[in-house]
Each structure stands twice: as structure tokens, then as C-alpha cells.
Amino acid sequence: MIHAPRITRARERMAAVGVDVLLLSVGPDLPYLTGYEAMPLERLTMLVLPVEGEARLVVPGLEAPRVDNREQLFEIAAWEETDDPIAVVAGLVSASARRIAIGDHTWARFVLDLQRALPERAFVRATDVVSPLRIVKDADEIAALTRAAHAVDGIAADMRAVRFSGRSELDVHRELVDRMLAAGHDRANFAIVAAGANAASPHHEPSAERLIADGELVLCDFGGTMAGYCSDITRMFHVGEPSEEVAGVYAVLAAAQEAGVQAATVGARCEDVDAASRRVIADAGFGDYFVHRVGHGIGTEAHEDPYLVAGNALALEAGHAFSVEPGIYLPDRFGMRLEDIVVARADGPERLNVAPRDIAIVA
């Protein structure tokens, strides 16, 4: 079982940073440590993991049947509708516990109530405990990320034969969602479809009114969750042959992405990967039009550590998985982005996405 060693490592990390108890509710940290994903309900679910002693998973009684009984990991503490779950959790925290790490995704109402129920304790972010564990992927996690990446690769390749002209952005968005589910994803996390000038907005919301026209560039950025691990890919499509200008800007973008990927070696700083891509774009005169970081970590979350951004001096380690996705966005004209998932390996960076990276010419 993968979860018992993870809990052991979490406790070792807690001891190292002076955390007495870890409280995890909704979000990715709980399933990472226990295999159980809490539903985002007004009814509190929370793992109470002391640095020493028995762990307990506090769950609403009606949710208890969803929890696999894993006695070697935790004891289930089910609460009923008339119980106070905050009091239940507080009662499981040792009187000697002074420093509590609480999950970053925990609803504010629960955090505030727990702070009132546990006065004179210091509350810190659980990411200080769990992120250093999650950031380095093991072989099984990389295999899961690879399967998810290859699933969206197939979709990106198949979309090259799909008609875009005359369809709404929302229609293409829905097709991407359907294709992700059909390809084995448990859920689609996002599917950005942005045509023409809309693609100059990096996180454009697809519109039912906006029809894709002949001669337009279309940005498709999509990903989901498959067996607990995420995919994320961006590819560009053009209805008919692109102009020399569009082709020229895209050549700069592709070179920038390649520079970022090649810079993502073990020991390189995250900010240096960002700088490698950014330098190519700036040298071509488009520096003001690359408006975001070059990449983000990926795993059980679509966005997680490490973040490849200026100011982050964290050195890449073997097993770090992240996107490399430079973009060039010309307001009121067009925008473009190219994104692959990359894993830092001892022998050099490995792209998990293998779908063609040229502009796909579509009807």
C-alpha cells in the first residue's frame, strides 16, 4: 500500500518542522495520504493526524459507507447530524499540541471555528508539511501522469481532422470535454477554446455566441483528472492556411517552448526555466506580450508546486513534473500558447506529451 509510507513521511516532516497535528479536509492532500477524497460539503470531513499516536478520520455518518476501512491507516470517527463536528475534531487534538497544520483547501468557516475551539494554538499551512512530499513524483505517479498525457495527446491529434469553421467556441469546448471522458478521464477540469482576438485572453471563457470563422487562429487548452492524476495540454489550430505573420510569431513561440524544456534539467532553478523561454520571446520583440509564468507543477492537482516563475529559486529535482507553456498574446488581434507536461529526469527533461506541436490546419 502506498499510503502507509506516505503517512510515515508526513509524520517525519511534521517532526522536522515542529508540527504537532495535521488537519486535512477537502483538497488533494487527504486522498494523497489516505486514498479517500472528501466531498465538498457543509458537513465536515477531517483527518486528524498527530505526529505520534493514532490517526482518525472524522466523517459525517451518512458519508461513512464511502470510506474504505483502512484500520492500518486511521480509525473512522463518524459523527451524526446532531453532533458538533468541530467539537469532535477539537476533542481529538491533544492538549499538549501547540502547533497545528491545517489543509490549504479547508473552508474558512471550519478554520475559524477550529481556531475558536482550539485557542492559544498556532495554526500554519499544511502545505509546509505535505507539499515537499507531493512535489517529487515516484515511478507510479509518473506512469499515471504519462497515461493521462497520452490520453489528451490522442484527442489533440484527432482534433486535427475536426471541422472548426462555423462552430461556436462552446460547441468545440463541449466536444473536448466529451472526448476527455471517453478517453478515460474521470472528469474534465477545463477546456479553453478561444478564437481570433479571444485567444489574446489566456483564460478566455468559451462563448456560445462566438462562431469560429475562416482564417482564424484557435487556441485549445484542455485537461482533466484520470485515475487521480491530471492532464494539461495546449495546441493551436488554424482554419485554413495561417498568414506569414501568424506563422512567424508561432515559430518564436515554439522556439521559446523548446528552450524552456531543454533548460528544465535537474539542478536548474525554476526561475531559470522561465527565463530561458522568456528570453527567446523578448529577443523577438514580443516580451511585453508574454504575461504569465512559464509553467506550474502538476500531479493530483492541475496546478501545484513547483511553479516555474521569476523569483522562485527552487532547484528542480528528479521526479518534479510541470508544464512548460509560454504564450504570446497580441491584444485585439490573436494569441497563442504551446504547452507540454515535462518531468525532470537525471538524464535530462522528458516530455510526457507527444502530440504534434505545429499549428494544425483545419477546415
Secondary structure, DSSP 8 states (H G I E B T S, - for coil): --HHHHHHHHHHHHHHHT-SEEEE-SSSHHHHHHS------SS--EEEEESSS--EEEEEGGGGGGS---TTT-EEEEE-TTS-HHHHHHHHS-TT--EEEE-TTS-HHHHHHHHHHSTT-EEEETHHHHHHHHTS--HHHHHHHHHHHHHHHHHHHHGGGS--TT-BHHHHHHHHHHHHHHTT-SEEEEEEEEEGGGGGSTT----SS-B--TT-EEEEEEEEEETTEE--EEEEEEESS--HHHHHHHHHHHHHHHHHHHH--TT-BHHHHHHHHHHHHHHTT-GGG--S-SEEE-SSSSSEEEEE-TT---B--TT-EEEE--EEEETTTEEEE-BEEEE--TTS-EES--S--S-EEE-
